[in-house]
Amino acid sequence: MAAISTPLIVLLGFAGVAIGALGAFLLARLKASHAAAAVPLVSLLVTFRPLLLPLLAAVLVGLFHLGAVVLIVGAALLTFAAGWLLVVPEASRLRAVGAWDLQLLRRHALWLALLVVVLTFGGVRLASDRSLGGIASALLILALVLWLLALVLRLVSHCSSWLRVGVAFFVAATVYRLAAAIGLVPGGDLISDHLSFLDWLLPVLAAVFIVLEAVLDVIAAKRGEDPHGPQQTECLPNLVRRIRSGALKPDLVRLFQGLGLGVALLAAVVLLAAAWIGLAETDQPGKRLSTATATEAAEAPTPPAPSSHSSDQALAAAYSPVLAFTRNERWSPIPYGGYVDGAVLSGPQTTPLGSHPNVEEKLGVGCPHLSSAPCFRLSIRCPAGNKRCSGARPHPTRSDEGLYREGAAYVRVVRRDAEERLEARRDIENVRRSDRWPPQAFGPEGPYAKRLSILLQYWYFYRYDEWETHVFAGKLVQRHEGDWEAVTIGLSDQEPLFVAYSAHCAGTWVPWEEAEISDRLGGRTHPVIAVAEGSHANYPRAAQKRSPDWAGCQGAPKGTTTLLSYASNIRDKTEYGWEWYPEEGGLHLVSENEPPMNFPGYWGASEDTTLYGFFKTTRLGEGHGPETPSEQPLWRTPVTKIFCGNYDQPDLPPSLPHDYCPKSASEKNTSEE
């Protein structure tokens, strides 16, 4: 195939360059005819103009996250843009040429009615297909189908001459190639494997036809003729008569223009409906945990002062969170030993290990002198969550005290006075900060900087992470081996202050008074953590209006992908399906100098994000599992990470300071990311 197509590609490439050079030469020589030269390109852009309507609707959805004032102002501006810059000019233009002629509609009523029936049936079929992820996701797919239909209708309306038929054909072929690349239509693998030259050839051929039409228009304009009138130039009369003759009757051109505009409007409306339903979806949360109302909270006994607990173990047990999982969650926190025992260690081996190394040997490795952590990986070589190696299982049915008790939590207790003593010792002994010494947990940032004296970090290890959702292009799946998530509780000597919840690369925090507290274990000191299905992200409460901030994870401004997440059904699912708490003896105090926190590596080597399209599977990215907690910013500088990093900040009461992030602290946290 390559031997046959290469000469043809070269020939067409030279032809395109030659035609482009000729067109550029004529445009440069015939300055008075610049307007005529621009007509073909401007006409194509006008053809695409209504297709911007769904995009404007998508921008409007994105404003939901930015507050009422921004939403109102943005909606007004977008409505003006859609109405006066797109709809009104199109409607006026079509009315001027008689596109709204009732006789024209009657002549084509049969196939128009058939089109309406097909769209209605398709919409109902999509809405009833539960495998698509609900009505919101189905409507989003329908909006995409309508947008593509509007594109086809408008391209057909562009075919007023055979030259424009060529432009429309190659533009449509380019769009088809893009759709095939993500699996929306068949042929993606065939094109990628054997016809990859089409990626650049199709746009080039479309440009060649546009330039050719512009050249002929310039020649006609120079001779004083209407480029699109009935006159024919004496230059190349036979060729011009053929390629500039009408390929589609004028009444059909007008009809397709009007239909394209109407379908584009319908696509925008359906997109808004999909987003609205997606924002309002609740997905029937399970039985709610017993949570005190505002009146009951005021009457509830005050939690005992943190300083009253005799040991770190007692303090950790007193505030250990309760995790709320969805009914379909397949993983819960486990002891790390089982994972490490069956995992393969890879990396720079500095100390020879036995033929069958145990858990302590695997976690006790050290990076070479010239290598920085993390430099090792622990992989169970598990490709998917439905494999036995992932350890997936149905949610439990038995419980004790209303809780399902199993697994383990690893607790780090950091006291300000102890850290200050260690810092003083570091200065006296001149120990390098790069050595495995307790990092600086406390800092001047945050609304509780003066009162914060104790940090409790509860780290939970999951054997596997697999999150999936249905999007407009198919099913999106993100998975990786191993998963470390954390809940951080800040205490003063007298009372609890805040709870911080990790979620993906960031998280959120709330004052203690706003956290949901479980009364199943007594004492009202155990926060309830809503854990997202599959991704294991932590949230203060279970609700379906959750959109992971993928932009923030990539360093972009927070919230910039909220629109894409909502409209594409990319949401974390949380509900009160069943509650989890560590088994007796399952709370383990840890430090960075002992297993598992001293392991200088990644917990997993098979992270990937895959789009299972309707006709093609596309791997969007791959990497590794999470780093050992002690290698993460949330461990090294938790106060800075939570209050001045990329965690969501709640609305604080006037009694708390609001300006608590020095510029230097923000820059420091950003550099650590």
C-alpha positions in Angstrom: 0.0 0.0 0.0 2.8 2.4 0.9 4.6 1.7 -2.4 1.5 2.5 -4.4 0.3 5.6 -2.5 3.6 7.4 -2.0 4.0 8.6 -5.7 0.3 9.7 -5.7 0.8 11.5 -2.4 3.9 13.3 -3.8 2.0 14.2 -7.0 -1.0 15.6 -5.2 1.3 17.5 -2.8 3.1 19.2 -5.7 -0.3 19.9 -7.3 -1.6 21.5 -4.2 1.5 23.6 -3.8 1.4 24.7 -7.4 -2.3 25.7 -7.2 -1.7 27.5 -4.0 1.3 29.4 -5.5 -0.8 30.3 -8.5 -3.6 31.5 -6.3 -1.3 33.6 -4.2 0.3 35.1 -7.3 -3.0 36.1 -8.8 -4.3 37.6 -5.5 -1.1 39.6 -5.2 -1.4 40.9 -8.8 -5.1 41.6 -8.7 -5.5 43.7 -5.6 -8.8 45.2 -6.7 -10.3 41.7 -6.6 -9.4 40.8 -3.0 -13.1 40.8 -2.0 -13.9 38.3 -4.7 -11.0 36.1 -3.5 -12.3 36.0 0.0 -15.8 34.9 -1.0 -15.3 31.1 -1.0 -13.7 31.0 2.5 -16.2 33.5 3.9 -19.0 31.5 2.5 -17.7 28.3 4.1 -17.4 30.0 7.5 -20.9 31.3 7.2 -22.0 27.8 6.5 -20.4 26.6 9.8 -21.8 29.6 11.7 -24.8 27.9 13.3 -22.6 25.1 14.6 -21.3 27.5 17.2 -24.7 27.5 19.0 -24.1 24.2 20.9 -20.6 25.4 21.9 -22.1 28.6 23.3 -24.6 26.5 25.3 -21.6 24.4 26.6 -19.9 27.6 27.8 -23.1 28.6 29.6 -23.1 25.3 31.4 -19.6 26.0 32.5 -20.7 29.2 34.2 -22.8 27.3 36.7 -19.8 26.7 38.8 -18.7 30.3 39.0 -21.6 31.9 41.0 -24.9 33.6 40.4 -23.5 37.0 39.3 -21.1 35.5 36.7 -23.9 33.1 35.5 -26.4 35.9 35.0 -23.9 38.2 33.2 -22.5 35.4 31.2 -26.0 34.1 30.2 -26.9 37.6 29.0 -23.8 38.0 26.9 -24.0 34.5 25.5 -27.7 35.0 24.6 -26.8 38.2 22.8 -24.0 36.5 21.0 -26.2 33.6 20.0 -29.2 35.7 19.0 -27.7 38.8 17.3 -24.5 37.3 15.9 -25.8 33.9 14.8 -29.5 33.3 14.8 -30.8 36.7 13.6 -28.3 37.0 10.7 -29.1 33.5 9.6 -32.9 33.9 9.9 -32.8 37.3 8.0 -30.6 35.8 5.3 -32.8 32.8 4.8 -36.0 34.9 4.9 -34.5 37.2 2.2 -34.0 34.3 -0.2 -37.4 32.7 0.6 -36.1 29.7 2.7 -39.3 29.9 4.8 -41.5 29.3 1.9 -44.4 27.1 3.0 -44.7 25.7 -0.5 -41.1 24.6 -0.3 -41.8 22.8 3.0 -44.9 21.1 1.6 -42.9 19.7 -1.4 -40.5 18.0 1.0 -42.9 17.3 3.9 -42.6 13.5 3.6 -38.9 13.1 4.1 -38.9 15.9 6.7 -41.5 14.0 8.7 -39.3 10.9 8.3 -36.4 12.8 9.7 -38.4 14.0 12.8 -39.6 10.4 13.4 -36.0 9.1 13.2 -34.8 11.7 15.6 -37.6 11.1 18.0 -37.2 7.4 18.0 -33.4 7.8 18.4 -33.8 10.2 21.4 -36.3 7.8 23.2 -34.0 4.8 22.5 -31.0 6.6 24.0 -32.9 7.9 27.0 -34.1 4.4 27.8 -30.7 2.8 27.5 -29.5 2.6 31.1 -26.0 1.4 30.0 -25.3 4.9 28.8 -25.3 6.2 32.3 -28.7 7.8 32.7 -30.8 10.4 30.9 -28.2 13.2 31.1 -25.6 11.1 29.3 -28.1 9.9 26.7 -29.2 13.5 26.0 -25.5 14.5 25.7 -25.1 11.8 23.0 -28.2 13.0 21.3 -26.9 16.5 21.3 -23.7 15.3 19.6 -25.7 13.4 17.0 -27.8 16.5 16.3 -24.7 18.6 16.0 -23.2 16.2 13.5 -26.5 16.2 11.6 -26.5 20.0 11.5 -23.0 19.8 10.2 -24.1 17.5 7.4 -27.1 19.6 6.5 -25.1 22.8 6.4 -22.4 21.2 4.2 -25.1 20.0 1.8 -26.4 23.5 1.6 -22.9 24.7 0.7 -23.0 22.6 -2.5 -24.2 25.3 -4.8 -21.5 24.4 -7.4 -19.4 21.4 -8.2 -16.4 23.2 -6.8 -18.2 23.6 -3.5 -19.3 20.0 -3.7 -15.6 19.1 -3.6 -15.0 21.4 -0.6 -18.0 20.0 1.3 -16.9 16.4 0.5 -13.3 16.8 1.8 -14.4 18.8 4.9 -17.0 16.0 5.6 -14.2 13.4 5.1 -12.0 15.3 7.6 -14.7 15.4 10.2 -15.3 11.6 9.6 -11.6 11.0 10.2 -11.7 12.9 13.5 -14.8 11.0 14.6 -13.2 7.6 13.6 -10.0 8.5 15.6 -12.0 8.5 18.8 -14.3 5.6 17.9 -17.5 7.4 17.1 -17.7 5.8 13.6 -16.1 2.7 12.1 -12.8 2.7 10.3 -10.5 4.3 12.8 -8.0 1.4 13.0 -8.0 0.9 9.3 -7.2 4.6 8.6 -4.5 4.7 11.4 -2.8 1.5 10.2 -2.9 1.9 6.4 -4.3 5.3 5.4 -2.6 7.7 7.9 -1.7 10.1 5.0 -5.4 11.1 5.0 -4.8 13.1 8.2 -3.1 15.8 6.1 -4.3 15.0 2.6 -8.0 15.7 3.2 -7.6 19.2 4.6 -5.1 20.0 1.8 -7.6 18.9 -0.9 -10.3 21.0 0.7 -8.0 24.0 0.7 -7.1 23.3 -3.0 -10.8 23.5 -4.0 -11.2 26.7 -2.0 -8.2 28.3 -3.7 -9.3 27.2 -7.1 -12.8 28.7 -6.6 -11.1 31.9 -5.4 -8.9 32.1 -8.4 -11.9 31.7 -10.8 -13.8 34.3 -8.8 -10.9 36.8 -9.1 -10.7 36.2 -12.9 -14.4 36.8 -13.3 -14.4 39.9 -11.1 -11.4 41.4 -13.1 -13.5 41.0 -16.2 -16.4 42.8 -14.6 -18.6 39.7 -14.3 -20.6 38.4 -11.3 -18.5 35.5 -10.1 -21.7 33.6 -9.2 -24.0 35.0 -11.8 -25.3 33.3 -15.0 -22.6 34.9 -17.2 -19.7 32.7 -18.1 -16.2 34.1 -18.6 -14.5 33.7 -21.9 -11.5 32.2 -20.2 -11.7 28.4 -20.2 -15.5 28.5 -20.9 -16.1 24.8 -21.0 -14.3 24.0 -17.8 -15.8 26.9 -16.0 -19.3 26.0 -17.2 -18.9 22.6 -15.8 -17.4 23.2 -12.4 -19.3 26.4 -11.6 -22.7 25.1 -12.7 -25.3 24.5 -10.0 -24.9 21.1 -8.3 -27.9 21.5 -6.1 -31.2 23.4 -6.9 -31.5 26.8 -5.2 -34.7 25.7 -3.3 -32.9 22.7 -1.8 -29.9 24.8 -0.9 -32.2 27.1 1.1 -34.1 24.2 2.6 -30.9 22.6 3.9 -29.6 25.9 5.2 -32.8 26.3 7.3 -32.8 22.8 8.5 -29.2 23.0 9.5 -29.9 26.1 11.6 -32.9 24.5 13.2 -31.1 21.3 14.1 -28.1 23.3 15.5 -30.6 25.2 17.7 -32.1 21.9 18.8 -28.7 20.5 19.6 -28.0 23.5 21.9 -31.3 23.0 23.7 -30.6 19.3 24.2 -27.1 20.1 25.5 -28.5 22.5 28.1 -31.1 19.9 29.1 -28.4 17.3 29.5 -26.3 19.6 31.7 -29.4 20.7 33.8 -30.4 17.1 34.5 -26.8 16.1 35.2 -26.5 18.9 37.8 -29.7 17.9 39.5 -29.2 14.1 39.4 -29.1 12.4 42.9 -29.0 8.7 41.9 -31.0 7.8 45.0 -28.4 7.9 47.8 -28.6 5.0 50.3 -29.8 5.1 53.8 -28.4 8.3 55.4 -26.2 8.0 58.4 -27.5 9.3 61.7 -26.5 12.9 61.7 -27.5 15.5 64.2 -29.5 18.5 63.1 -28.4 22.0 64.0 -30.5 22.0 67.1 -29.3 18.5 68.1 -25.7 19.5 67.5 -26.1 22.4 69.9 -27.5 20.0 72.6 -24.9 17.3 72.0 -22.2 16.9 74.5 -18.9 18.7 73.7 -16.2 16.3 72.5 -13.5 15.7 75.1 -10.4 17.9 74.7 -7.7 16.3 72.5 -5.2 16.9 75.3 -7.2 14.6 77.6 -6.2 11.5 75.6 -3.2 9.7 77.2 -1.5 8.5 74.1 -1.3 8.9 70.3 -3.0 5.6 69.9 -6.0 6.7 72.0 -6.2 10.0 70.2 -6.1 8.3 66.8 -8.9 5.9 67.9 -11.0 8.8 69.3 -11.2 10.6 65.9 -10.9 7.8 63.4 -13.4 8.5 60.6 -16.3 6.3 59.3 -16.2 5.7 55.6 -19.4 5.7 53.6 -19.3 3.7 50.4 -21.7 3.2 47.5 -23.7 0.0 47.2 -21.6 -1.0 44.1 -18.1 -0.3 45.5 -15.8 -3.3 45.0 -12.9 -2.3 47.2 -12.3 -1.1 50.8 -9.2 -0.2 52.7 -6.9 -3.2 53.5 -3.6 -3.9 55.2 -0.8 -3.3 52.8 1.0 -6.6 53.5 -1.2 -8.7 51.2 -0.6 -6.4 48.3 3.2 -6.2 48.8 3.5 -10.0 49.3 2.1 -10.7 45.8 3.7 -7.7 44.1 6.7 -7.6 41.9 9.4 -5.1 42.9 11.2 -3.3 40.1 13.8 -0.5 40.1 17.5 0.0 40.8 18.4 -2.9 43.1 21.1 -1.7 45.4 20.9 -4.6 47.9 20.5 -8.2 46.6 17.2 -9.7 47.6 16.3 -13.4 48.1 14.6 -15.4 45.4 11.3 -14.9 47.2 11.7 -11.6 49.1 9.2 -11.0 51.9 7.3 -7.8 52.7 10.0 -6.3 54.9 12.7 -6.9 52.3 10.7 -5.3 49.5 9.8 -2.2 51.5 13.3 -1.9 53.0 15.0 -1.2 49.7 16.9 2.1 49.3 17.4 4.3 46.2 21.0 4.5 44.9 23.1 7.5 46.0 22.5 9.3 42.7 18.8 8.4 42.4 16.0 10.4 44.2 12.8 8.8 45.5 10.6 7.5 44.2 12.8 5.0 42.3 11.0 1.7 42.8 7.6 0.2 41.9 5.5 -2.5 43.4 3.2 -4.0 40.8 0.7 -6.9 41.1 0.5 -6.8 37.2 -3.3 -6.6 37.2 -4.7 -5.2 33.9 -8.4 -4.6 35.0 -10.7 -4.5 37.9 -12.7 -7.5 36.7 -9.7 -9.8 37.0 -9.2 -11.9 40.1 -5.9 -10.2 40.8 -7.6 -6.9 41.6 -9.3 -8.3 44.7 -12.7 -6.9 43.7 -15.8 -8.3 45.5 -19.4 -7.3 46.1 -20.2 -4.9 49.0 -20.7 -6.6 52.4 -24.0 -7.6 53.9 -23.1 -8.1 57.5 -22.2 -5.4 60.0 -21.3 -4.8 63.6 -22.8 -1.7 65.5 -24.2 -0.6 62.1 -20.7 -0.7 60.6 -18.8 -3.2 58.5 -15.5 -3.6 60.3 -12.5 -4.9 58.5 -9.2 -3.8 57.0 -6.8 -1.2 58.4 -6.0 2.5 58.6 -2.5 3.9 59.0 -2.4 7.0 61.2 0.2 9.6 61.5 0.0 11.8 64.6 2.0 15.0 64.4 2.3 17.3 67.5 3.5 20.9 67.1 5.7 20.8 70.2 7.3 17.5 69.1 8.0 18.9 65.6 9.6 22.1 67.1 11.9 19.9 69.2 12.9 17.9 66.1 13.5 21.1 64.1 15.8 22.4 66.9 17.7 19.1 66.9 18.0 19.2 63.1 19.6 22.7 63.4 22.0 21.6 66.2 23.1 18.4 64.4 23.2 20.2 61.0 21.2 17.3 59.4 20.3 17.8 55.8 16.6 18.2 55.0 16.9 15.6 52.2 17.6 12.9 54.8 14.6 10.9 56.0 13.7 13.3 58.8 10.2 14.3 59.7 9.2 17.1 57.3 7.7 20.4 58.4 4.0 19.6 58.9 3.0 22.9 60.5 3.4 26.4 59.0 2.1 29.9 59.3 -0.7 29.3 56.7 -4.4 28.7 57.4 -7.1 30.2 59.5 -6.1 28.1 62.5 -2.3 28.8 62.4 -2.2 30.1 66.0 -4.4 27.4 67.6 -3.5 24.3 65.5 -1.3 22.0 67.7 -2.1 18.4 66.5 -2.5 16.9 63.0 -4.1 13.4 62.6 -3.6 11.9 59.1 -5.5 8.7 58.4 -4.1 7.0 55.3 -6.2 4.3 53.6 -4.7 1.8 51.2 -6.9 0.2 48.5 -5.7 -2.8 46.4 -7.1 -1.4 43.2 -8.7 1.7 41.7 -11.1 1.5 38.8 -13.4 4.4 37.9 -15.7 4.4 34.8 -18.4 6.4 33.3 -20.3 6.6 30.0 -19.5 9.7 27.9 -20.6 10.9 24.5 -17.8 8.9 22.7 -18.3 5.6 24.6 -17.1 4.4 28.0 -14.2 6.1 29.8 -12.3 4.0 32.3 -9.4 5.1 34.5 -7.6 2.4 36.6 -4.4 1.8 38.4 -3.0 -0.7 41.0 -2.8 0.5 44.5 -4.4 3.7 45.9 -3.5 5.8 48.9 -6.2 8.3 50.1 -6.1 10.4 53.3 -8.3 12.3 55.7 -6.6 15.0 57.8 -8.0 16.3 61.1 -6.6 19.4 62.7 -6.9 19.8 66.5 -6.1 22.4 69.1 -5.4 21.4 72.7 -9.0 22.0 73.5 -11.1 21.1 70.5 -11.2 19.7 66.9 -10.8 22.5 64.3 -11.2 21.1 60.7 -11.4 18.0 58.5 -9.6 17.8 55.1 -10.5 15.2 52.5 -8.2 14.1 49.7 -9.7 13.7 46.2 -7.6 12.9 43.2 -4.6 15.3 43.1 -6.3 17.7 45.6 -9.4 17.7 47.8 -11.4 20.0 50.1 -11.6 21.0 53.7 -14.3 22.2 56.0 -14.4 23.5 59.6 -15.2 20.9 62.2 -18.7 22.5 62.7 -19.6 21.8 59.1 -18.3 18.2 58.9 -20.8 15.3 59.1 -20.2 13.4 62.4 -21.3 9.8 63.0 -22.8 8.9 66.4 -22.5 5.1 65.9 -19.3 4.9 68.0 -20.2 7.5 70.6 -18.4 10.7 71.6 -19.4 12.5 68.3 -15.7 12.7 67.3 -15.8 10.4 64.2 -16.2 12.3 60.9 -18.2 10.6 58.1 -16.3 10.4 54.8 -18.2 9.9 51.6 -15.9 7.8 49.3 -16.4 8.0 45.6 -17.1 4.7 43.8 -14.1 3.3 42.0 -11.8 6.4 42.4 -11.9 6.4 46.2 -11.9 10.2 46.3 -13.0 11.6 49.7 -15.8 14.1 50.1 -17.6 15.7 53.1 -21.0 14.5 52.2 -22.6 12.1 49.7 -24.1 13.9 46.7 -24.2 13.3 43.0 -23.2 16.8 42.0 -19.6 16.0 42.0 -17.2 16.9 39.2 -13.5 16.1 39.6 -11.3 19.1 38.9 -9.1 17.6 36.2 -7.8 21.1 35.3 -6.4 21.6 38.7 -4.6 18.3 38.6 -2.8 19.4 35.4 -1.8 22.9 36.7 -4.6 24.8 35.0 -6.9 27.3 36.8 -9.4 25.5 39.1 -12.8 24.9 37.7 -11.9 25.4 34.0 -13.0 21.8 33.2 -16.2 21.8 35.3 -18.2 22.3 32.2 -16.6 19.4 30.4 -17.0 17.2 33.4 -20.7 17.9 34.0 -21.7 17.8 30.3 -19.6 14.7 29.7 -21.0 12.8 32.7 -17.5 12.7 34.3 -18.6 12.8 37.9 -17.7 11.0 41.1 -20.5 9.0 42.5 -21.0 8.9 46.3 -23.9 7.6 48.4 -24.6 6.2 51.9 -24.7 2.6 50.8 -22.7 0.9 53.6 -20.4 2.2 56.3 -16.8 1.0 57.0 -14.6 1.2 60.1 -11.2 -0.5 60.8 -11.4 -3.8 62.5 -10.3 -4.3 66.1 -6.6 -3.5 66.2 -6.7 -2.1 62.6 -5.5 1.4 63.5 -1.7 1.5 63.0 0.5 4.4 64.0 3.1 5.1 61.3 6.0 7.3 60.6 8.2 7.9 57.5 11.0 5.9 59.0 9.2 2.5 59.1 7.1 0.4 56.8 5.1 1.1 54.7 5.9 4.8 54.7 9.6 4.3 54.2 9.2 2.6 50.8 10.8 5.0 48.2 8.5 4.2 45.3 5.2 3.8 43.6 2.4 1.4 44.6 1.5 0.1 41.1 2.8 0.2 37.6 -0.2 0.0 35.4 -2.2 3.2 35.5 -4.1 3.9 32.3 -7.0 5.9 31.0 -8.9 4.2 28.2 -11.8 5.3 26.0 -13.8 2.4 24.8 -15.5 4.0 21.8 -18.3 2.5 19.9 -15.9 1.3 17.2 -12.5 1.7 18.6 -10.5 1.5 21.9 -8.2 4.4 22.5 -5.6 4.6 25.3 -5.5 8.3 26.4 -2.7 8.0 28.9 -0.7 5.7 31.1 1.6 5.9 34.1 2.0 4.4 37.5 0.2 4.1 40.8 0.5 6.6 43.6 3.6 7.4 45.5 4.2 6.3 49.1 2.4 8.8 51.3 5.6 10.1 52.8 6.7 11.2 49.3 3.6 13.3 48.8 3.1 17.0 49.5 0.2 16.2 51.8 2.6 14.4 54.1 5.6 16.7 53.8 3.7 20.1 54.2 0.1 19.3 54.9 -0.9 22.7 56.3 0.4 24.5 53.2 -1.1 21.9 50.9 -4.5 22.0 52.4 -4.9 25.7 53.0 -2.8 27.3 50.3 -2.5 24.6 47.7 -5.2 23.2 45.3 -7.7 22.1 47.9 -11.2 23.7 47.7 -11.6 26.4 50.3 -15.0 26.7 52.1 -16.8 29.9 52.9 -15.5 30.9 56.4 -17.4 32.8 59.1 -16.3 36.4 59.9 -14.7 35.1 63.1 -11.9 33.4 61.2 -9.2 35.1 59.1 -9.7 35.0 55.3 -6.3 36.2 54.1 -4.1 33.4 55.3 -1.9 32.4 52.4 1.4 34.3 52.0 2.6 34.5 48.5 5.7 32.6 49.3 3.7 29.8 50.7 1.6 29.5 47.6 4.7 29.5 45.4 6.3 26.8 47.6 3.3 24.5 47.4 3.1 25.0 43.6 6.7 24.1 43.2 6.2 20.9 45.2 3.4 19.8 42.9 
